[in-house]
Amino acid sequence: MMSKVMNVNIKNTNFPINSDINTENIISNINLEIPPDISSNFKSKINDSKPTKTYLRTQYDKPKITNSISCNEYDILIVTKDESFKFIPFVSVVHKTIDKGTTTTERLEEYVHNYDTSLLSKNKRHFIILTKNHSLIIQKLMLEKDEYVTKHHFVLDKYLFISTALIESEEKSTDGSLILYEMISIMADPKAPYKDKKLKFVCDIRTKASIKDFDIIYKIADKTFYTFEDLSICACVSTKINFYEVSHSGFTIVGRNESKLMTSTVKILRI
């Protein structure tokens, strides 16, 4: 499928929420309860050998639409929902300097499975929701717990690129990912004829640091029409700017620029 240059440039933008979207109707009809295999009651059995987050079922917090992408009669929504959890345990630690200036963190006491010292907190679960006619929900995709959407681009009227940050604990470095979905046509269910599209997972790549931002590179500047083969990605990964080729089989890193400073924003300009 090909798209005009002007259309590509418009779709390669993160828009505010479309005012035509019936947000109240969508929110009232979204059931974003976390499945039992991911969320559990506080008294569920957990691994006593290490600290853990125990998620609580929360059905009272309303989802929030944070971003939207419009494509003709379809909208792709980035939705967040607060998720309560208890972190067990709360323990004292000390930072020590060992050989050659290396620092380490040690516990001052042994691990104790103690609910009294747990911390009640919240984080946000991110969802991607496909809708039609600004109100009808077609599909819901849920990201991993502790995985946050940091940027998204929708290009060529069918490809959704998403970058994420996966934050687990202070004892583990933050990971990230680039994810590609393709909007495809499907045979609609006679009972729900509006469900004639879906976001199909194509590929992803994990990084050893969060991806704070990314942009789309069109390899040839003066083409009248662009295709999927013309795309590549420039992403901010910690102190690096990585360049990726993308195909339906995956992302391939083809270049890297070490800035020695934290990179947080990248923008591709054509002069």
N, C-alpha and C positions, 0 to 999 in steps of 0.2 A: 504494500500500500504506500502511495506517495502523497505528499502534502505540499502546498505552496509555501514558499519561504516565509511570507508574512504570517501565515497561520502557524508555522513552526515557532516563530519567535514569540508569538502571543502565548502559545501553549507552554513555552519554556519559562513560565513566570509563576511565582507563588502568589495567588490572588487572595484578598480578604474574602470572607464568607459571602457568597452570592446572596443578594437581598431577596431573590425570587424563591429561595429555598424555604420551605415550611419547616423551620427548625423545631417549633413546638410539637408539631405532629410527628416528626421523625423521632425526637427525643422520647416522646410518650410511648412510641411503639418499639423502641429499641430495647431488647432484653439482653443486657450485657452481664448477666450473672456468670461468674467464673465457674467453669466446669468442676465437678468433684475431684478429678485427678490433679487439678492445679490448686484449687482453693479447698481448705479444710476447716473444720471446727477447731477451736483453740485446744481442746483436750485430745485431739487426735495423736496417734503415736508418731513420734519423731525420733530422729537419730540422736542419742545422748552423747555421742562421741565428739561432737563439734557444735559450735554455735549455729543457729538456724533461724530463718524467718518462718513464722507460722502465720499463714494468711487466714483472715476471718471472713466469713461470708457477709457481704454488705449489699443490701438491696435498696437502701434508702438514698444513697448518693446519686444525684442525677448526672448523666453523662454530659459532656460539654463538647460542642463542635468547635475545634480550634482553627481549622483551615478547610477550604473547599476548592475543588477544581471542576470547572464546568466544561462539558463536551457535548454540544447539541442538547439533546433531551436528558442526558445522563449527568450525574454529579458524583464525584469521588470525595468523600468526607474523611478528614482526619479527626478522630474522636478520642477524648480521654475520659477516664472514669477513676475517681479516687478509690483506692483499695487499702483497707486497713490490715495491719499485720503487727505481730509482736516479735521482737527480736530477743532471743534468749541465748546466752545470758548477758547481763551487764557486768563486766569484770574490769578490775584495775589492771593496767599494763604499764610497763616502763620501757623507754627507748634507751638502748645501750649502743655505745660505739665500740666496735671490736677491731680486729686487726686491719691495718691499712685504711683506717677511717670509715670502714663499712658500718652502717647502723643496722640494728635489728630491734624488733619489738618482742618482748617477752611478757607473759602473764605473771602477775604477782601471786596468783593463787590458782589451784587446780580448777578445771571445769566442774561446775556444779549445775545440775539441771534444776534451776530455781525460778519458778514463775514470779516470785515476789520481786526479783531484780530485773524482770524483763521490761523492755521499752515498747510502749504502744505508739505506733506511728502510722503514717500513710505514705503511699507513693501513687503514681498514676499508671494505670494500664492503658496502652494505646491500641486503638482499633482503626481499621480501614473499612469504610462502609460505602458500598455502591448503591446509588438510588436512581430512580427514574421519575421524570416529571416533577422533580423537586420535592417529592413526598413519599414515593413508594420505595420501600427497602428491598433491594434485590439480593445483596450478599453482605456478609460480615466476616472480616478477617481479624484475628487477634494476634498481636505480637507476643513475644515471650514476656514473662514477668520481669520487671526491672529494665525493660528495653524501651527506649524513648526515641520517637521520630524527631530527627534534627533538621531534615530538609527533604523536600520532594520536588520532582519535576515531571510534568506530563508532556510528552512530545509525540509528534506525528499522529496525533489524535487516537493513539492506542497504547502507548508504552508509558508505564508509570515506574519511575525510579525513586527509591526511598533510601535515605541514609539513616542509620540509627547509632545510638550509644547504649551499651549494655553495662549497667552499673550494679555490681553484686555486693561488694564490701570494700572497706578501706584496706583489707589485707590482699586484695586481688586487683590488679590493674584493670581499668575500664576497657572493654572491648568495643568493637563497632562492626558495622556491616553495610554493604550496599546490596539492595534487593531490587530485582526487576520483575514486574508483573506486566502481562499483556491483556488488554481488554479484547475479548473474543465473543463472537456470536454463538449462541447455543440454541438447541431446540427447547422452546418454552413449554412449561407444564400447562395443559389446558385449564387447570384450576388457578394458575397464576400466569396468565399470558404476558404480563409485563416483565417477567423474569427471562428475558431473551439475551442477556449479556452476562458475562462473569469476568472477574479478574483472575487470570490463570498465572500461577507462579512459574517463572521461567528459569531463574538462576539467582544465586547470591554469592557473596564472597565475604569472609570474616577477616577482620583486621585486628591487630594487637593493641590498638588504641581507638578511641571513639572518633567517628567522622563528624566533625562539627559543621561542615559545609561542603557542597560540591556543585559543579556546574557542567553543562553539556558542551562538548566541543564538536563543531561541524567541520570535518576535515578539509572540505573545499569551500571557500568563501563565496564564490560567485555562481553557484549552481542555482538553477531555477527551481528544481525539485530536489528534496532530500529523501533518502530512504534509510532504513535501519542500519545498513552497512556504512553509512556516512558518520555514525555517531561514535564518540568516545567520551570518557569521563575524566574530569580533573577534580580531585578530592583533597580536602584538608584532613590529614591523619597525624595527630600530635604535632611534632615539629616538621613534618614532611608534607610536601605536595606530591601526591601520587597521580600517575596517569594510567588509565585502564582502557584497553580495547574491550569491546563488549560484543558478544554473539549469543545466539540462543543456547549455546552449550556452556557459557560461563563468562566471567570477567577474567581478563589476563592483564597483569601489571606490565607495562612496557616502558615506564620511566619513573624517576623519582628525583625530587629536588629537596635537599636538606637545608632548611632555613636557619636551624639552630635557635629558633624562636617558635613559640606556640602559634600555629596557624589556625585562625578561626573563621576567616572569610575568603572566598575566592570568587572572582567574576571574570568571565571571558568576554572581551570586548572586540568588536570589529570596527576598524577605522576606514 
